[in-house]
Amino acid sequence: MRLPSLVGAAALAAAALAAPAHADVAVTRVTTTVDIRCSFTTLSQSADWFLPAGAPKGLVWVQHGFARANDHVRDLAAKFAARGFVAFAPTLPTANLFGCTLQNIGDNTGFLGNVADLFGKAADPSDKLGRSFAKARSAAGRPELSLPTNLVFAGHSAGGEAVAYVANRVRTAYPAAWTGLRGVVLLDPVKSFIGSNTDTALAGLDTIALPVRTVSGPDGICNNSGSGTDAVQAKLHRPFVGVRILGGAHTDAEGASTDAVGTLACGTPQAANIAILQTLAVGWAVDDLTGTHTASYYPGGAYYSGQLSAGTIETLAGAS
């Protein structure tokens, strides 16, 4: 991992001070379950809900990576909720007899279609996502809350492939729900070794104006040599598709909620890199949801330019 110079560290500190100010709100975390169809049966999966103190701005689906669980993204999910999102973080299987898995190890497209069904029918309080949210709302003593219909998807590692695929499936199969999807944030995404889920999804999303951006790390074993990031740059015909944290680790998205297994295999996230990822990922999501443009989070803005000057990030461009 490349260590910043003293000059770079000073620039990084200055850039951090230039980040846009915002008021975080208190967050309540509730663990419950969500039903997801799997072949001829139904899985009851662990699901964390993070509820903001006041009326929510929108819903964000925060998806963990390969061989991980919802507990590993609780730090990031809480950051989303602190900015006013209801954050939904389910655990999706790594192995399943019927192919109902997060990553593609045969053909998981049917299962990901069932995950898309959660969001496609989210407006129905009696359907699967609505029932899970109702349990969380009741456990938190928040009967006044309604599940937002405007949403953003955020996925780490293999979860990046999953959220992109589900977003494209919502586009094609659930037109009413599609109008509420405002953006997709990928976090060091990784393509499955089998199939074309990432390429198919990005090619579909490239046909419309939905914001899709990535915060990626350096190429390595845990991100399959940057396979997902390469796909983003190849499939999205847009001048700006995100950033790479040059000294980052694959576990940056897990932040304070990573564990020894994650760090042993994929590196220890550093506080400065976690802060960059969370600032940009959450900042972009808020902008996508509200239709705003906080200049500091994009090329030319103060915070972004400070990170470039510090040598901590590089800009990722899409296909021409």
N, C-alpha and C positions, 0 to 999 in steps of 0.2 A: 504494500500500500504506500503510495507516494505521500510524503509528509510535506505540508506547505512550508515555504520559507517564512522567515520573520516578517518580510514585507508582505507576503501573501496572507499571513495570519492577521496582520494589522488591517489589511484591506478587507478581509473577511469580517473582522469585528465591526468595521465601519459600515460594511454592507448590511450586517444584521441590524444595526441601529436605524438604517434607512428603510427597513421593511415597514409596510403600511400598518398603522396602529388599528386595532380592533378590540372590541370588548367580548371576551369569552364569557360563557354562561355556565352555571353549574350543570353537572351531568349525572344522571342515574343509570346504572347498568343493571339489566335484568336478564337472567339466563332462563330460557324456556325451550320449546321445541317448535319445529315447523315440519309439516307433512309435505313430502315430495313424491310423486308417483315414480315407480321404478318397475318397468316391465308390467307384470300382472299383479304387483303388490305395491305397498306404499311404505316409504321410509319415514321414520320419525327422527329427524336430525336435530342435534343441539343447535340452538340459535341464540346469540346475544343481541339484545336491543339496548341501544344507548339513547336516552331520552333527554333533550334539553329542558332547562327549567321553565322556559316560556313557550309560546306558540312556535312550532317548528317552521323553518323556511321551506323544507323539503325533505325528501328521503334519499339516503345514500346506501347502496349495497356495497359492503366492504368484504371482498372475498380473499381468503388466505391462499397460500400456494401449495405445491405438491408435498404430500406427506405431513401437512401441518393441520392446524385446527383453528377455530375461531378465537381461542385464547391468545394466539400468536399475533393477532392484529388488533387486540383491544386498545393498545396505545394509540394507534392511528384512528381507530373508530371513535375513541373518546375525543380526539382533536376535531374530527368532523362535528360531533355532537356539541362541542364547546362553541362552535361557530353557528349553531342553530339548526343543524340537521337532526332528524331521527336517523340513526345509523343501525343498519341491519347486517349482522355478521353471522352467517350460518357455517357450520362445519359440513363440508361435502366429502364423500368417501374417496379414499385413495385406491381401495380395492373393493370389488363387488362382483359376485358370481354372474350377475346379469349385465355387467358393463356400465353400471350406474356410478360413474366415477368423475371426479373433477377433470382429470387429464385423460387424453384419448389413449387407451391401451388396447384398442380393438375397434370399437365404434361406439362412442359415448354421445353421439349427436341426438339420439332419442331422449336420453336422460337430460341433456342440456335443453332440449325442447321442453321438457317438463319443468325445468327451472325457469325457463322463460314464461311458462304458464303461470307461475307465481305472480310475476309482475304484470302479465297480460290481464289478469283478473283481480289485480290489487284493489280496484275500486269497489269490489264486492266484499263487504265486511264478513260475509258468511263463507267466503272461500279461504283457501289455505293460508295465504299471507295475512289476510285480515284476521283470521282466527288466532294466529301466532301473535300478532300485534295486540289483539284484545287481551290475551293472557298476560303479556308484558305490561300493558297499561294498567290492568287490574292489580298485578303484583306491586306496581310502583305507586298505587293509589292516585292515578292520574286519569279519572274517568272522562275528563273534558277533552282529552287528546283525540284527534282524528288522524288517520294515516294519510300523509300527504300524497297527492297524485303527481306532483312534479318530482323528478328523481334524477340522480346521477349514479353511474356504475363506476366502481373503483376496484381493480383486481391486481394482486401481486403474483408474480411468477406464473405458474400454470393457471392461477386465478385470473391473470390478465387475458390469457386465451379464452377462458370461460366467459368472462364478462363481455368481451368483444363479440363472441359467438352469440351469446344470449341477446345482446343489443341488436344484432342483425336479425335474429329470429323474431324479436318483438316488432322490428320494422316490417317484416314480411307477413306476420301472422296476427298481429294485434294492433290494428290501425288506431283504435281509440287510445290505448295505452301508449302507443308510440309518440303521440303528441305531447305527452308529459315527460319523455326522456330528453334531458337537456345536455348531457355530456358523458363522455367516457374517459376515465383517467387510468392509464396503465402504469404499473410500477414494476420496472425491470421484468417485462413480460417474457414468457418462455413458450416456444412452440412445442407441442407434443412430438415425439419421435415418429409417431404414426399419424397418417391422415393429413388433412389440409384445413383444419378448423380455423386457424389464425388467418391464413391467406384468404379463405372464403369469406370470413367475417369482415376483414378489412376492405376487401374488394367491394363488398356490398355497402359498407359504411362510407366508402369513398364517393359514392354516387350522390350523397346528400351533404347538407351543410352542418351536420352534427359535429361539435368539437370532439376530437379524439387526440389526446396528447399523452406522452410518456415521460416519466422520470426514471431513467435507467442507470445502471452501473456499468463498470468496465466489463469487457468480455471475460468469461470464466466458465468453470465447470458447471456451476449452479444455475447459470442462465443459458446453458447450452451454447456457449460462445456468442452470446448476444443474439440468438436466433429470432426472438420476438421483436427486438429493437430493429434488426435488419429488415424484418417484414414490414414494420411500421414505415420505415423510410422508403421501402420499395413499392408499397401498395397505396400509400396515401399521397395524392398529388396536391400537396400544400406546402407553402414556403416554410412553415414552422410546425414541427410535430413534437417538440419537447426538448429535453435536455439530458445529458449524461453527466452524472456526478463522477468526476475523474478519479477521485480517491475513495470512492464509495465501496460498499459491500452489498451483496445480494440481500442481506438481512436488514438494510436500511429501512425498508417499509415496515418491518416488525418493530423496529425501535426498541423501546424499553421493555416490550413484551416478548422479545426473542428469548431463546433458552440455550443451554449448553449444546444441544444437538444442532441447532441452527448455526451457532457461531463456530463450532468445530468443523462443520461441513462447508460453510459458506462465508465465514468471516465475521468479525465483531463490528457492529455498527458504531461509528463515532458520533458523538453528540452534535458536532457541527454539521455532519452530513444528514443526520436525522432531521435536524432543524430545516435544512434546505428542502429536503423531500416533503416534509409536512407543510412548510410554508407554501411551496408551489402547488402541490397536489390539492390541498384544501382551498387555497386561494383561487386556483382555476375552477374548482368545483363550485365555489360560491358565485363566481362570475358567470359560469354556465347557467346556474340555476336562476340567477336574478337578471340575466341579460345585461350585466355591467361589464366594464373593462377597466380593471385596476392596473394601470400602466406599469407599475413596479414589477409585476409578475411576468412581464414579457420582454422580448428584445427591445432595447432602447430605454427601458425603465430603470429607475435608480437602483432598486434592490437587485434586479437581474444583471445590470451592468456591473455592479459591485462584485457579484459572484464571478463574472467573466474576468474582471480585472484581477481578482484574487487567484485565478487559475483553478477554481473549484468545480466549474461546470464548463461544458461546451454545448453549443447549440446544435440540435438535430433538425435537418431539413428533410422534407419529403421528396418524392420523385418529381422531376420537372415535366 
